[in-house]
Amino acid sequence: MRCMVIVKASKESEAGVMPSQKLLADMGKFNQELVKAGVMLAGEGLQASSKGKRVRFSGKNRTVIDGPFTETKELIAGFWLWQVRSMEEAVEWVKRCPNPQQGETEIEIRQVFEAADFGAELTPELREQEERLRAQAPARKQ
């Protein structure tokens, strides 16, 4: 199963406080373990919400909202995309993770939908279209 592992933001991450050299080294080592185990598919840290935007949908209307956003506990500071055998395996990996923030931190694990989860609503045509799009989407590096 694939899962997204979400590192929740803190006041420090929202203030743009950068991680220490030790934390960067510890996270690099942890990421190496994930890659070596075939677990890590992707992972990135995110800039503070002050550099972000939200788009609110209301029917056909779209409203752009500039950051920063106020509810720090609801914000994301970073993420991984993992391939694991079970939610229990994902939990065990998270328990081994260095604390990504100073002080108290939360990491959330959410299972990613797979094609089979959509049942009959994902027709063979829609499934084929999805597979074509995934094959065409390049992994771009900035």
VMD Tcl script that builds the backbone (N, CA, C; Angstrom):
set m [mol new atoms 426]
animate dup $m
set s [atomselect $m all]
$s set {name element resname resid chain x y z} {
  {N N MET 1 A 0.842 -1.184 0.000}
  {CA C MET 1 A 0.000 0.000 0.000}
  {C C MET 1 A 0.881 1.239 0.000}
  {N N ARG 2 A 0.365 2.282 -0.620}
  {CA C ARG 2 A 1.070 3.556 -0.571}
  {C C ARG 2 A 0.438 4.413 0.509}
  {N N CYS 3 A 1.277 5.219 1.149}
  {CA C CYS 3 A 0.745 6.144 2.143}
  {C C CYS 3 A 1.526 7.449 2.082}
  {N N MET 4 A 0.833 8.511 2.461}
  {CA C MET 4 A 1.479 9.804 2.599}
  {C C MET 4 A 1.729 10.010 4.083}
  {N N VAL 5 A 2.962 10.344 4.394}
  {CA C VAL 5 A 3.363 10.594 5.772}
  {C C VAL 5 A 3.558 12.103 5.883}
  {N N ILE 6 A 2.730 12.728 6.707}
  {CA C ILE 6 A 2.627 14.182 6.756}
  {C C ILE 6 A 3.236 14.706 8.048}
  {N N VAL 7 A 4.246 15.571 7.911}
  {CA C VAL 7 A 4.855 16.222 9.067}
  {C C VAL 7 A 4.094 17.518 9.301}
  {N N LYS 8 A 3.479 17.635 10.461}
  {CA C LYS 8 A 2.704 18.831 10.790}
  {C C LYS 8 A 3.643 20.006 11.065}
  {N N ALA 9 A 3.179 21.196 10.736}
  {CA C ALA 9 A 3.948 22.419 10.945}
  {C C ALA 9 A 3.981 22.782 12.427}
  {N N SER 10 A 4.921 23.629 12.765}
  {CA C SER 10 A 5.038 24.174 14.122}
  {C C SER 10 A 5.185 25.687 14.003}
  {N N LYS 11 A 5.148 26.366 15.130}
  {CA C LYS 11 A 5.377 27.823 15.109}
  {C C LYS 11 A 6.739 28.132 14.507}
  {N N GLU 12 A 7.725 27.291 14.813}
  {CA C GLU 12 A 9.079 27.506 14.302}
  {C C GLU 12 A 9.146 27.315 12.782}
  {N N SER 13 A 8.538 26.232 12.290}
  {CA C SER 13 A 8.592 26.006 10.838}
  {C C SER 13 A 7.828 27.097 10.094}
  {N N GLU 14 A 6.724 27.558 10.665}
  {CA C GLU 14 A 5.959 28.641 10.048}
  {C C GLU 14 A 6.703 29.974 10.107}
  {N N ALA 15 A 7.601 30.117 11.087}
  {CA C ALA 15 A 8.412 31.337 11.191}
  {C C ALA 15 A 9.637 31.265 10.278}
  {N N GLY 16 A 9.810 30.137 9.596}
  {CA C GLY 16 A 10.936 29.992 8.680}
  {C C GLY 16 A 12.226 29.563 9.344}
  {N N VAL 17 A 12.143 29.062 10.594}
  {CA C VAL 17 A 13.328 28.575 11.291}
  {C C VAL 17 A 13.823 27.325 10.573}
  {N N MET 18 A 15.062 27.360 10.131}
  {CA C MET 18 A 15.621 26.238 9.381}
  {C C MET 18 A 16.121 25.154 10.337}
  {N N PRO 19 A 16.096 23.897 9.891}
  {CA C PRO 19 A 16.582 22.811 10.746}
  {C C PRO 19 A 18.094 22.914 10.953}
  {N N SER 20 A 18.549 22.371 12.065}
  {CA C SER 20 A 19.981 22.381 12.377}
  {C C SER 20 A 20.725 21.426 11.443}
  {N N GLN 21 A 22.027 21.578 11.396}
  {CA C GLN 21 A 22.860 20.689 10.593}
  {C C GLN 21 A 22.709 19.246 11.078}
  {N N LYS 22 A 22.626 19.066 12.395}
  {CA C LYS 22 A 22.461 17.721 12.958}
  {C C LYS 22 A 21.144 17.099 12.508}
  {N N LEU 23 A 20.060 17.880 12.561}
  {CA C LEU 23 A 18.767 17.344 12.143}
  {C C LEU 23 A 18.789 17.009 10.650}
  {N N LEU 24 A 19.403 17.862 9.842}
  {CA C LEU 24 A 19.511 17.572 8.406}
  {C C LEU 24 A 20.283 16.266 8.179}
  {N N ALA 25 A 21.363 16.079 8.932}
  {CA C ALA 25 A 22.153 14.848 8.806}
  {C C ALA 25 A 21.346 13.639 9.270}
  {N N ASP 26 A 20.651 13.767 10.397}
  {CA C ASP 26 A 19.836 12.664 10.918}
  {C C ASP 26 A 18.712 12.301 9.949}
  {N N MET 27 A 18.059 13.315 9.377}
  {CA C MET 27 A 16.983 13.065 8.410}
  {C C MET 27 A 17.551 12.439 7.131}
  {N N GLY 28 A 18.722 12.885 6.711}
  {CA C GLY 28 A 19.361 12.293 5.539}
  {C C GLY 28 A 19.639 10.818 5.748}
  {N N LYS 29 A 20.120 10.480 6.945}
  {CA C LYS 29 A 20.391 9.073 7.277}
  {C C LYS 29 A 19.090 8.260 7.282}
  {N N PHE 30 A 18.042 8.826 7.893}
  {CA C PHE 30 A 16.743 8.150 7.933}
  {C C PHE 30 A 16.206 7.945 6.514}
  {N N ASN 31 A 16.306 8.974 5.681}
  {CA C ASN 31 A 15.836 8.858 4.299}
  {C C ASN 31 A 16.625 7.789 3.540}
  {N N GLN 32 A 17.928 7.690 3.815}
  {CA C GLN 32 A 18.744 6.636 3.191}
  {C C GLN 32 A 18.219 5.257 3.565}
  {N N GLU 33 A 17.858 5.079 4.845}
  {CA C GLU 33 A 17.306 3.802 5.297}
  {C C GLU 33 A 16.000 3.486 4.572}
  {N N LEU 34 A 15.153 4.521 4.412}
  {CA C LEU 34 A 13.880 4.330 3.709}
  {C C LEU 34 A 14.109 3.911 2.258}
  {N N VAL 35 A 15.045 4.581 1.599}
  {CA C VAL 35 A 15.344 4.264 0.204}
  {C C VAL 35 A 15.919 2.859 0.082}
  {N N LYS 36 A 16.872 2.528 0.953}
  {CA C LYS 36 A 17.507 1.207 0.925}
  {C C LYS 36 A 16.478 0.095 1.136}
  {N N ALA 37 A 15.471 0.360 1.972}
  {CA C ALA 37 A 14.424 -0.625 2.249}
  {C C ALA 37 A 13.351 -0.657 1.158}
  {N N GLY 38 A 13.447 0.245 0.178}
  {CA C GLY 38 A 12.448 0.296 -0.892}
  {C C GLY 38 A 11.136 0.902 -0.465}
  {N N VAL 39 A 11.150 1.692 0.599}
  {CA C VAL 39 A 9.927 2.278 1.151}
  {C C VAL 39 A 9.651 3.660 0.567}
  {N N MET 40 A 10.672 4.499 0.473}
  {CA C MET 40 A 10.477 5.901 0.097}
  {C C MET 40 A 10.305 6.069 -1.415}
  {N N LEU 41 A 9.177 6.663 -1.799}
  {CA C LEU 41 A 8.906 6.990 -3.196}
  {C C LEU 41 A 9.200 8.462 -3.470}
  {N N ALA 42 A 8.957 9.317 -2.471}
  {CA C ALA 42 A 9.199 10.758 -2.592}
  {C C ALA 42 A 9.189 11.355 -1.194}
  {N N GLY 43 A 9.734 12.530 -1.068}
  {CA C GLY 43 A 9.700 13.235 0.206}
  {C C GLY 43 A 10.275 14.627 0.055}
  {N N GLU 44 A 9.624 15.595 0.676}
  {CA C GLU 44 A 10.069 16.986 0.589}
  {C C GLU 44 A 9.637 17.750 1.829}
  {N N GLY 45 A 10.405 18.776 2.158}
  {CA C GLY 45 A 9.994 19.758 3.149}
  {C C GLY 45 A 9.286 20.888 2.420}
  {N N LEU 46 A 8.413 21.581 3.123}
  {CA C LEU 46 A 7.645 22.660 2.507}
  {C C LEU 46 A 7.997 24.005 3.136}
  {N N GLN 47 A 7.983 25.038 2.314}
  {CA C GLN 47 A 8.186 26.405 2.790}
  {C C GLN 47 A 7.023 26.792 3.697}
  {N N ALA 48 A 7.205 27.825 4.489}
  {CA C ALA 48 A 6.161 28.324 5.398}
  {C C ALA 48 A 4.918 28.739 4.601}
  {N N SER 49 A 3.772 28.693 5.247}
  {CA C SER 49 A 2.517 29.038 4.571}
  {C C SER 49 A 2.484 30.503 4.133}
  {N N SER 50 A 3.356 31.344 4.679}
  {CA C SER 50 A 3.410 32.745 4.242}
  {C C SER 50 A 3.795 32.843 2.771}
  {N N LYS 51 A 4.416 31.803 2.247}
  {CA C LYS 51 A 4.798 31.770 0.833}
  {C C LYS 51 A 3.780 30.989 -0.005}
  {N N GLY 52 A 2.681 30.590 0.621}
  {CA C GLY 52 A 1.685 29.776 -0.059}
  {C C GLY 52 A 0.418 30.530 -0.406}
  {N N LYS 53 A -0.445 29.843 -1.090}
  {CA C LYS 53 A -1.755 30.366 -1.471}
  {C C LYS 53 A -2.763 29.226 -1.346}
  {N N ARG 54 A -4.001 29.598 -1.151}
  {CA C ARG 54 A -5.107 28.646 -1.188}
  {C C ARG 54 A -6.102 29.137 -2.226}
  {N N VAL 55 A -6.779 28.202 -2.843}
  {CA C VAL 55 A -7.845 28.556 -3.778}
  {C C VAL 55 A -9.129 27.958 -3.224}
  {N N ARG 56 A -10.075 28.822 -2.909}
  {CA C ARG 56 A -11.372 28.391 -2.355}
  {C C ARG 56 A -12.366 28.245 -3.509}
  {N N PHE 57 A -13.055 27.105 -3.551}
  {CA C PHE 57 A -14.046 26.819 -4.576}
  {C C PHE 57 A -15.439 27.010 -3.990}
  {N N SER 58 A -16.279 27.725 -4.698}
  {CA C SER 58 A -17.678 27.875 -4.325}
  {C C SER 58 A -18.476 27.852 -5.619}
  {N N GLY 59 A -19.000 26.682 -5.957}
  {CA C GLY 59 A -19.661 26.539 -7.250}
  {C C GLY 59 A -18.666 26.802 -8.359}
  {N N LYS 60 A -18.974 27.763 -9.234}
  {CA C LYS 60 A -18.069 28.103 -10.335}
  {C C LYS 60 A -17.072 29.194 -9.952}
  {N N ASN 61 A -17.205 29.754 -8.764}
  {CA C ASN 61 A -16.310 30.831 -8.324}
  {C C ASN 61 A -15.041 30.272 -7.699}
  {N N ARG 62 A -13.937 30.989 -7.920}
  {CA C ARG 62 A -12.646 30.643 -7.328}
  {C C ARG 62 A -12.092 31.899 -6.663}
  {N N THR 63 A -11.678 31.760 -5.400}
  {CA C THR 63 A -11.101 32.880 -4.662}
  {C C THR 63 A -9.713 32.486 -4.209}
  {N N VAL 64 A -8.718 33.328 -4.507}
  {CA C VAL 64 A -7.338 33.061 -4.106}
  {C C VAL 64 A -7.091 33.753 -2.767}
  {N N ILE 65 A -6.544 32.986 -1.827}
  {CA C ILE 65 A -6.242 33.495 -0.487}
  {C C ILE 65 A -4.737 33.396 -0.277}
  {N N ASP 66 A -4.120 34.509 0.050}
  {CA C ASP 66 A -2.680 34.529 0.304}
  {C C ASP 66 A -2.371 34.056 1.714}
  {N N GLY 67 A -1.230 33.342 1.878}
  {CA C GLY 67 A -0.749 32.969 3.203}
  {C C GLY 67 A -0.190 34.201 3.874}
  {N N PRO 68 A 0.130 34.124 5.135}
  {CA C PRO 68 A 0.166 32.916 5.970}
  {C C PRO 68 A -1.225 32.525 6.447}
  {N N PHE 69 A -1.326 31.272 6.824}
  {CA C PHE 69 A -2.579 30.731 7.317}
  {C C PHE 69 A -2.457 30.558 8.826}
  {N N THR 70 A -3.540 30.779 9.530}
  {CA C THR 70 A -3.463 30.937 10.981}
  {C C THR 70 A -3.383 29.655 11.797}
  {N N GLU 71 A -4.045 28.604 11.430}
  {CA C GLU 71 A -4.090 27.393 12.250}
  {C C GLU 71 A -2.855 26.530 12.028}
  {N N THR 72 A -1.769 26.828 12.734}
  {CA C THR 72 A -0.510 26.115 12.557}
  {C C THR 72 A -0.686 24.613 12.696}
  {N N LYS 73 A -1.491 24.169 13.648}
  {CA C LYS 73 A -1.654 22.728 13.880}
  {C C LYS 73 A -2.283 22.009 12.687}
  {N N GLU 74 A -2.893 22.757 11.781}
  {CA C GLU 74 A -3.520 22.168 10.598}
  {C C GLU 74 A -2.627 22.248 9.365}
  {N N LEU 75 A -1.461 22.849 9.494}
  {CA C LEU 75 A -0.579 23.051 8.351}
  {C C LEU 75 A 0.445 21.932 8.223}
  {N N ILE 76 A 1.018 21.818 7.043}
  {CA C ILE 76 A 1.985 20.771 6.738}
  {C C ILE 76 A 3.357 21.390 6.531}
  {N N ALA 77 A 4.382 20.815 7.180}
  {CA C ALA 77 A 5.759 21.281 7.024}
  {C C ALA 77 A 6.542 20.416 6.045}
  {N N GLY 78 A 6.063 19.207 5.785}
  {CA C GLY 78 A 6.753 18.317 4.862}
  {C C GLY 78 A 5.989 17.021 4.720}
  {N N PHE 79 A 6.486 16.178 3.803}
  {CA C PHE 79 A 5.784 14.918 3.557}
  {C C PHE 79 A 6.729 13.900 2.949}
  {N N TRP 80 A 6.338 12.653 3.067}
  {CA C TRP 80 A 6.937 11.538 2.331}
  {C C TRP 80 A 5.800 10.803 1.635}
  {N N LEU 81 A 6.124 10.128 0.563}
  {CA C LEU 81 A 5.231 9.156 -0.041}
  {C C LEU 81 A 5.957 7.826 0.064}
  {N N TRP 82 A 5.327 6.864 0.765}
  {CA C TRP 82 A 5.957 5.581 1.035}
  {C C TRP 82 A 5.159 4.441 0.417}
  {N N GLN 83 A 5.884 3.375 0.097}
  {CA C GLN 83 A 5.278 2.110 -0.313}
  {C C GLN 83 A 5.586 1.119 0.810}
  {N N VAL 84 A 4.554 0.678 1.518}
  {CA C VAL 84 A 4.723 -0.243 2.645}
  {C C VAL 84 A 3.738 -1.405 2.512}
  {N N ARG 85 A 3.958 -2.434 3.309}
  {CA C ARG 85 A 3.063 -3.591 3.277}
  {C C ARG 85 A 1.765 -3.334 4.061}
  {N N SER 86 A 1.845 -2.460 5.069}
  {CA C SER 86 A 0.679 -2.252 5.922}
  {C C SER 86 A 0.812 -0.921 6.668}
  {N N MET 87 A -0.300 -0.495 7.253}
  {CA C MET 87 A -0.277 0.709 8.086}
  {C C MET 87 A 0.641 0.490 9.286}
  {N N GLU 88 A 0.679 -0.712 9.804}
  {CA C GLU 88 A 1.539 -1.021 10.946}
  {C C GLU 88 A 3.012 -0.818 10.580}
  {N N GLU 89 A 3.403 -1.223 9.370}
  {CA C GLU 89 A 4.788 -1.007 8.941}
  {C C GLU 89 A 5.087 0.490 8.850}
  {N N ALA 90 A 4.142 1.272 8.324}
  {CA C ALA 90 A 4.337 2.725 8.239}
  {C C ALA 90 A 4.520 3.322 9.635}
  {N N VAL 91 A 3.707 2.882 10.582}
  {CA C VAL 91 A 3.820 3.374 11.962}
  {C C VAL 91 A 5.204 3.045 12.526}
  {N N GLU 92 A 5.683 1.839 12.285}
  {CA C GLU 92 A 7.004 1.447 12.793}
  {C C GLU 92 A 8.106 2.316 12.195}
  {N N TRP 93 A 8.009 2.648 10.904}
  {CA C TRP 93 A 9.000 3.547 10.295}
  {C C TRP 93 A 8.925 4.939 10.918}
  {N N VAL 94 A 7.713 5.452 11.128}
  {CA C VAL 94 A 7.573 6.791 11.716}
  {C C VAL 94 A 8.163 6.822 13.123}
  {N N LYS 95 A 7.984 5.762 13.878}
  {CA C LYS 95 A 8.546 5.710 15.235}
  {C C LYS 95 A 10.068 5.815 15.215}
  {N N ARG 96 A 10.703 5.398 14.117}
  {CA C ARG 96 A 12.167 5.454 13.998}
  {C C ARG 96 A 12.657 6.815 13.500}
  {N N CYS 97 A 11.750 7.656 13.048}
  {CA C CYS 97 A 12.095 8.949 12.457}
  {C C CYS 97 A 12.657 9.899 13.509}
  {N N PRO 98 A 13.710 10.649 13.166}
  {CA C PRO 98 A 14.149 11.712 14.081}
  {C C PRO 98 A 13.014 12.732 14.232}
  {N N ASN 99 A 12.904 13.352 15.396}
  {CA C ASN 99 A 11.882 14.381 15.586}
  {C C ASN 99 A 12.162 15.517 14.601}
  {N N PRO 100 A 11.258 15.779 13.646}
  {CA C PRO 100 A 11.536 16.766 12.609}
  {C C PRO 100 A 11.397 18.220 13.051}
  {N N GLN 101 A 10.927 18.455 14.253}
  {CA C GLN 101 A 10.756 19.821 14.758}
  {C C GLN 101 A 11.388 19.926 16.144}
  {N N GLN 102 A 11.570 21.154 16.578}
  {CA C GLN 102 A 11.987 21.346 17.969}
  {C C GLN 102 A 10.746 21.153 18.826}
  {N N GLY 103 A 10.868 20.416 19.900}
  {CA C GLY 103 A 9.730 20.232 20.792}
  {C C GLY 103 A 8.749 19.196 20.281}
  {N N GLU 104 A 7.473 19.396 20.620}
  {CA C GLU 104 A 6.421 18.436 20.308}
  {C C GLU 104 A 6.058 18.502 18.828}
  {N N THR 105 A 5.914 17.336 18.224}
  {CA C THR 105 A 5.621 17.232 16.791}
  {C C THR 105 A 4.604 16.135 16.561}
  {N N GLU 106 A 3.814 16.299 15.509}
  {CA C GLU 106 A 2.905 15.249 15.080}
  {C C GLU 106 A 3.214 14.868 13.652}
  {N N ILE 107 A 3.175 13.571 13.377}
  {CA C ILE 107 A 3.296 13.060 12.015}
  {C C ILE 107 A 2.052 12.223 11.758}
  {N N GLU 108 A 1.373 12.534 10.669}
  {CA C GLU 108 A 0.128 11.858 10.302}
  {C C GLU 108 A 0.400 10.908 9.137}
  {N N ILE 109 A -0.233 9.744 9.149}
  {CA C ILE 109 A -0.080 8.763 8.082}
  {C C ILE 109 A -1.445 8.550 7.442}
  {N N ARG 110 A -1.497 8.744 6.111}
  {CA C ARG 110 A -2.761 8.570 5.394}
  {C C ARG 110 A -2.565 7.646 4.210}
  {N N GLN 111 A -3.433 6.661 4.085}
  {CA C GLN 111 A -3.351 5.732 2.962}
  {C C GLN 111 A -3.785 6.438 1.676}
  {N N VAL 112 A -3.055 6.165 0.593}
  {CA C VAL 112 A -3.359 6.721 -0.721}
  {C C VAL 112 A -4.361 5.799 -1.413}
  {N N PHE 113 A -5.346 6.385 -2.078}
  {CA C PHE 113 A -6.294 5.587 -2.848}
  {C C PHE 113 A -5.579 4.874 -3.979}
  {N N GLU 114 A -5.971 3.636 -4.217}
  {CA C GLU 114 A -5.516 2.869 -5.370}
  {C C GLU 114 A -6.707 2.725 -6.313}
  {N N ALA 115 A -6.448 2.407 -7.561}
  {CA C ALA 115 A -7.519 2.309 -8.562}
  {C C ALA 115 A -8.638 1.387 -8.097}
  {N N ALA 116 A -8.296 0.260 -7.499}
  {CA C ALA 116 A -9.302 -0.719 -7.073}
  {C C ALA 116 A -10.265 -0.147 -6.025}
  {N N ASP 117 A -9.827 0.862 -5.277}
  {CA C ASP 117 A -10.669 1.453 -4.237}
  {C C ASP 117 A -11.903 2.151 -4.810}
  {N N PHE 118 A -11.862 2.525 -6.087}
  {CA C PHE 118 A -12.962 3.276 -6.688}
  {C C PHE 118 A -14.054 2.392 -7.272}
  {N N GLY 119 A -13.836 1.081 -7.309}
  {CA C GLY 119 A -14.854 0.149 -7.759}
  {C C GLY 119 A -15.293 0.390 -9.195}
  {N N ALA 120 A -16.565 0.136 -9.451}
  {CA C ALA 120 A -17.110 0.211 -10.805}
  {C C ALA 120 A -17.128 1.636 -11.358}
  {N N GLU 121 A -17.080 2.627 -10.484}
  {CA C GLU 121 A -17.076 4.022 -10.947}
  {C C GLU 121 A -15.856 4.336 -11.800}
  {N N LEU 122 A -14.754 3.642 -11.561}
  {CA C LEU 122 A -13.549 3.825 -12.377}
  {C C LEU 122 A -13.637 2.818 -13.516}
  {N N THR 123 A -14.282 3.241 -14.588}
  {CA C THR 123 A -14.509 2.371 -15.744}
  {C C THR 123 A -13.180 1.991 -16.386}
  {N N PRO 124 A -13.171 0.953 -17.223}
  {CA C PRO 124 A -11.928 0.593 -17.925}
  {C C PRO 124 A -11.353 1.774 -18.718}
  {N N GLU 125 A -12.222 2.598 -19.309}
  {CA C GLU 125 A -11.753 3.771 -20.062}
  {C C GLU 125 A -11.074 4.785 -19.134}
  {N N LEU 126 A -11.691 5.044 -17.994}
  {CA C LEU 126 A -11.098 5.992 -17.040}
  {C C LEU 126 A -9.796 5.443 -16.464}
  {N N ARG 127 A -9.767 4.139 -16.200}
  {CA C ARG 127 A -8.550 3.503 -15.686}
  {C C ARG 127 A -7.418 3.624 -16.711}
  {N N GLU 128 A -7.726 3.376 -17.979}
  {CA C GLU 128 A -6.728 3.487 -19.041}
  {C C GLU 128 A -6.224 4.931 -19.164}
  {N N GLN 129 A -7.144 5.879 -19.077}
  {CA C GLN 129 A -6.759 7.291 -19.140}
  {C C GLN 129 A -5.822 7.642 -17.977}
  {N N GLU 130 A -6.147 7.169 -16.782}
  {CA C GLU 130 A -5.314 7.423 -15.602}
  {C C GLU 130 A -3.920 6.827 -15.780}
  {N N GLU 131 A -3.854 5.601 -16.276}
  {CA C GLU 131 A -2.562 4.948 -16.500}
  {C C GLU 131 A -1.734 5.692 -17.542}
  {N N ARG 132 A -2.401 6.179 -18.612}
  {CA C ARG 132 A -1.703 6.962 -19.640}
  {C C ARG 132 A -1.126 8.249 -19.056}
  {N N LEU 133 A -1.922 8.941 -18.241}
  {CA C LEU 133 A -1.460 10.195 -17.629}
  {C C LEU 133 A -0.275 9.959 -16.699}
  {N N ARG 134 A -0.340 8.901 -15.908}
  {CA C ARG 134 A 0.779 8.586 -15.008}
  {C C ARG 134 A 2.054 8.290 -15.788}
  {N N ALA 135 A 1.915 7.586 -16.908}
  {CA C ALA 135 A 3.086 7.250 -17.721}
  {C C ALA 135 A 3.666 8.489 -18.398}
  {N N GLN 136 A 2.805 9.457 -18.720}
  {CA C GLN 136 A 3.251 10.674 -19.406}
  {C C GLN 136 A 3.809 11.715 -18.453}
  {N N ALA 137 A 3.405 11.680 -17.195}
  {CA C ALA 137 A 3.825 12.707 -16.231}
  {C C ALA 137 A 5.297 12.524 -15.896}
  {N N PRO 138 A 6.151 13.432 -16.338}
  {CA C PRO 138 A 7.587 13.289 -16.049}
  {C C PRO 138 A 7.902 13.686 -14.611}
  {N N ALA 139 A 8.930 13.085 -14.078}
  {CA C ALA 139 A 9.435 13.483 -12.763}
  {C C ALA 139 A 10.379 14.654 -13.000}
  {N N ARG 140 A 9.897 15.867 -12.817}
  {CA C ARG 140 A 10.698 17.063 -13.113}
  {C C ARG 140 A 11.493 17.487 -11.888}
  {N N LYS 141 A 12.722 17.842 -12.120}
  {CA C LYS 141 A 13.592 18.370 -11.056}
  {C C LYS 141 A 13.778 19.852 -11.306}
  {N N GLN 142 A 13.669 20.646 -10.267}
  {CA C GLN 142 A 13.871 22.100 -10.398}
  {C C GLN 142 A 15.298 22.470 -10.139}
}
mol reanalyze $m
mol bondsrecalc $m
mol representation Tube
mol addrep $m
